[in-house]
Amino acid sequence: MSTDGHVVVIGAGQAGVQTAEALRTLGFAGAITLLGNETHPPYHRPPLSKAWLAGEMDAAQLLMRSPEVLARKNITLRTGVSVAAIDRAEQTVSLGNGETLAYTGLVLATGSTPRQLNLPGADAQGVFALRSRDDASGIANQMARCVEQQLGVVVIGGGFIGLEVAATARKKGLSVTVLEAAPRLLGRVLAPVLSDWYAALHRSHGVHLELGAAVAALEVNANGAVSGVRLADGRVVPAGLVVVGIGVSANDQLAAAAGLACERGIVVDACTRTADPHIVAAGDCTARRLADGTLLRLESVQNATEQGKSAAAALMGQDRPFTATPWFWSDQYDKKLQMAGLSTGADTWAVRGDMGTDSPTSSFTVFHFRGTTLLAADSVNAAKDHLAVRKLLDAGISPTPAQAEDPAFNLANLLSV
Ligand SMILES: Cc1cc2nc3c(=O)[nH]c(=O)nc-3n(C[C@H](O)[C@H](O)[C@H](O)COP(=O)(O)OP(=O)(O)OC[C@H]3O[C@@H](n4cnc5c(N)ncnc54)[C@H](O)[C@@H]3O)c2cc1C
């Protein structure tokens, strides 16, 4: 693509903003229109289950980019605008209000949507998923009501978002039950040793945790508000607030309707290209085709940011593959988890540090190996280990399990060998 023309970005979240700004950094001089269907200017999503929900952050801190900052970069932000369809032959997008915009380059950065709980009562008042700032405000208001009226909170789903909400609710003094269908917490993303550690952590903070829980229905009172969660064995857990955190699905419907390949997300290469030379896709809405043919779906700030940079480069005709080690973080109570790499396929692990759950000073890293190769490491309150491991994984260097376990062994030294 030349340095002029009109790039339309669908989705004013992490990936959309990053792509728009990276285009300017790379010297794109044409028009950029950033379309977002939310009414708020771009904001950071991670605090919605953490500091924002806890009331420890104000709107200015949540803001990712103000309209003024974007305008200074000559990026036109339009909020409250939904794209209804893409016409690839005409190179246009049609908006929900009937308007049509022509593009020379199109960025799909539509994010993802929380999975719905298909059970009776799931649409009652007081039942929330958490994706947007408006969802978080609804949950915060309902938490305040629960504090006043001494009602409990039930979280359905023991993934990161559900557990962060549980930790925040405990901080507010609420009684919290977490119901997880699987036999362990965070089973999709963490090794069993860490699932057990998180279960112990939440229980030590007073969370009532049920693993292998089968939810049958949500109980609804005469006012249409949720009053509890009924389990398959007939027990009812009373609740004034239910937060459902059972995963997300990629927003790939626009792309699929336009005939682009989608498989649990918009299929892109390492440079975020789709099969259409004018269209790239970045962030939660994508599934990246790896060299071995498999697809990788990541839902993280790093993925959205890096793919956003790659998308801008691709529109400028440059190859910028995103192949760096994936990383992620989660804050629960006073524990910061930082994950580097993907532990799927690991067969052994080694632990450095103290895994005590109740000590505020405990700090440790779990290293995951396949044979002698380091695949990933999950650090809790151990930022130095996390940073060293990211560099080691990027460089393809593995410590031995004995070196990994030895707190006196300086991991960073391996980088200079
Ligand atoms: C509560 C919460 C906590 C999280 N915590 C962490 C964390 O600790 N660490 C971490 O790495 N990641 C975390 N994440 C994940 C991270 O926020 C996402 O991976 C990241 O925001 C993805 O960015 P994105 O741009 O792909 O999607 P989004 O940020 O979701 O942006 C997509 C935007 O596109 C809009 N859109 C969709 N369809 C259309 C359309 N047709 N027309 C116009 N606009 C449209 C959406 O409404 C949305 O505003 C968290 C997410 C949530 C919800």
The ligand as an SDF file (V2000), in Angstrom:
LIG
                    3D

 53 58  0  0  0  0  0  0  0  0999 V2000
  -11.8170   -7.7730   32.6040 C   0  0  0  0  0  0  0  0  0  0  0  0
  -10.6430   -8.0710   31.7260 C   0  0  0  0  0  0  0  0  0  0  0  0
   -9.4000   -8.2240   32.3080 C   0  0  0  0  0  0  0  0  0  0  0  0
   -8.2930   -8.5040   31.5010 C   0  0  0  0  0  0  0  0  0  0  0  0
   -7.0660   -8.6300   32.0780 N   0  0  0  0  0  0  0  0  0  0  0  0
   -5.9760   -8.8360   31.3080 C   0  0  0  0  0  0  0  0  0  0  0  0
   -4.6730   -8.9000   31.8730 C   0  0  0  0  0  0  0  0  0  0  0  0
   -4.5090   -8.8150   33.0890 O   0  0  0  0  0  0  0  0  0  0  0  0
   -3.6110   -9.0830   31.0470 N   0  0  0  0  0  0  0  0  0  0  0  0
   -3.7610   -9.1710   29.6800 C   0  0  0  0  0  0  0  0  0  0  0  0
   -2.7660   -9.3190   28.9540 O   0  0  0  0  0  0  0  0  0  0  0  0
   -4.9900   -9.1240   29.1160 N   0  0  0  0  0  0  0  0  0  0  0  0
   -6.0970   -8.9630   29.8900 C   0  0  0  0  0  0  0  0  0  0  0  0
   -7.3380   -8.9000   29.3120 N   0  0  0  0  0  0  0  0  0  0  0  0
   -7.4660   -9.1510   27.8700 C   0  0  0  0  0  0  0  0  0  0  0  0
   -7.1580   -7.8960   27.0520 C   0  0  0  0  0  0  0  0  0  0  0  0
   -7.8260   -6.7970   27.5920 O   0  0  0  0  0  0  0  0  0  0  0  0
   -7.5900   -8.1650   25.6150 C   0  0  0  0  0  0  0  0  0  0  0  0
   -6.8290   -9.2490   25.1310 O   0  0  0  0  0  0  0  0  0  0  0  0
   -7.3760   -6.9330   24.7440 C   0  0  0  0  0  0  0  0  0  0  0  0
   -8.1810   -5.8640   25.1920 O   0  0  0  0  0  0  0  0  0  0  0  0
   -7.7170   -7.2630   23.3060 C   0  0  0  0  0  0  0  0  0  0  0  0
   -7.6760   -6.0980   22.5480 O   0  0  0  0  0  0  0  0  0  0  0  0
   -8.5090   -6.0060   21.1790 P   0  0  0  0  0  0  0  0  0  0  0  0
   -8.2130   -4.6730   20.6130 O   0  0  0  0  0  0  0  0  0  0  0  0
   -8.2650   -7.2050   20.3710 O   0  0  0  0  0  0  0  0  0  0  0  0
  -10.0230   -6.1030   21.6250 O   0  0  0  0  0  0  0  0  0  0  0  0
  -10.8850   -5.0730   22.4810 P   0  0  0  0  0  0  0  0  0  0  0  0
  -10.0390   -4.3490   23.4550 O   0  0  0  0  0  0  0  0  0  0  0  0
  -12.0440   -5.8410   22.9820 O   0  0  0  0  0  0  0  0  0  0  0  0
  -11.4000   -4.0130   21.3830 O   0  0  0  0  0  0  0  0  0  0  0  0
  -12.2930   -4.3600   20.3620 C   0  0  0  0  0  0  0  0  0  0  0  0
  -13.3030   -3.2390   20.1970 C   0  0  0  0  0  0  0  0  0  0  0  0
  -13.9910   -3.4230   18.9620 O   0  0  0  0  0  0  0  0  0  0  0  0
  -15.3440   -3.1010   19.1510 C   0  0  0  0  0  0  0  0  0  0  0  0
  -16.1420   -3.6870   18.0550 N   0  0  0  0  0  0  0  0  0  0  0  0
  -16.4640   -4.9890   17.8710 C   0  0  0  0  0  0  0  0  0  0  0  0
  -17.2090   -5.1470   16.7560 N   0  0  0  0  0  0  0  0  0  0  0  0
  -17.3550   -3.9060   16.2200 C   0  0  0  0  0  0  0  0  0  0  0  0
  -18.0420   -3.4110   15.0620 C   0  0  0  0  0  0  0  0  0  0  0  0
  -18.7100   -4.2270   14.2410 N   0  0  0  0  0  0  0  0  0  0  0  0
  -18.0120   -2.0850   14.8230 N   0  0  0  0  0  0  0  0  0  0  0  0
  -17.3310   -1.2390   15.6440 C   0  0  0  0  0  0  0  0  0  0  0  0
  -16.6750   -1.6550   16.7490 N   0  0  0  0  0  0  0  0  0  0  0  0
  -16.6790   -2.9730   17.0300 C   0  0  0  0  0  0  0  0  0  0  0  0
  -15.6120   -3.6990   20.5270 C   0  0  0  0  0  0  0  0  0  0  0  0
  -16.7980   -3.2180   21.1100 O   0  0  0  0  0  0  0  0  0  0  0  0
  -14.3750   -3.2440   21.2760 C   0  0  0  0  0  0  0  0  0  0  0  0
  -14.5420   -1.9470   21.7930 O   0  0  0  0  0  0  0  0  0  0  0  0
   -8.4600   -8.6330   30.0920 C   0  0  0  0  0  0  0  0  0  0  0  0
   -9.7310   -8.4920   29.5180 C   0  0  0  0  0  0  0  0  0  0  0  0
  -10.8170   -8.2170   30.3230 C   0  0  0  0  0  0  0  0  0  0  0  0
  -12.1770   -8.0400   29.6970 C   0  0  0  0  0  0  0  0  0  0  0  0
  1  2  1  0
  2  3  1  0
  2 52  2  0
  3  4  2  0
  4  5  1  0
  4 50  1  0
  5  6  2  0
  6  7  1  0
  6 13  1  0
  7  8  2  0
  7  9  1  0
  9 10  1  0
 10 11  2  0
 10 12  1  0
 12 13  2  0
 13 14  1  0
 14 15  1  0
 14 50  1  0
 15 16  1  0
 16 17  1  0
 16 18  1  0
 18 19  1  0
 18 20  1  0
 20 21  1  0
 20 22  1  0
 22 23  1  0
 23 24  1  0
 24 25  2  0
 24 26  1  0
 24 27  1  0
 27 28  1  0
 28 29  2  0
 28 30  1  0
 28 31  1  0
 31 32  1  0
 32 33  1  0
 33 34  1  0
 33 48  1  0
 34 35  1  0
 35 36  1  0
 35 46  1  0
 36 37  1  0
 36 45  1  0
 37 38  2  0
 38 39  1  0
 39 40  1  0
 39 45  2  0
 40 41  1  0
 40 42  2  0
 42 43  1  0
 43 44  2  0
 44 45  1  0
 46 47  1  0
 46 48  1  0
 48 49  1  0
 50 51  2  0
 51 52  1  0
 52 53  1  0
M  END
$$$$
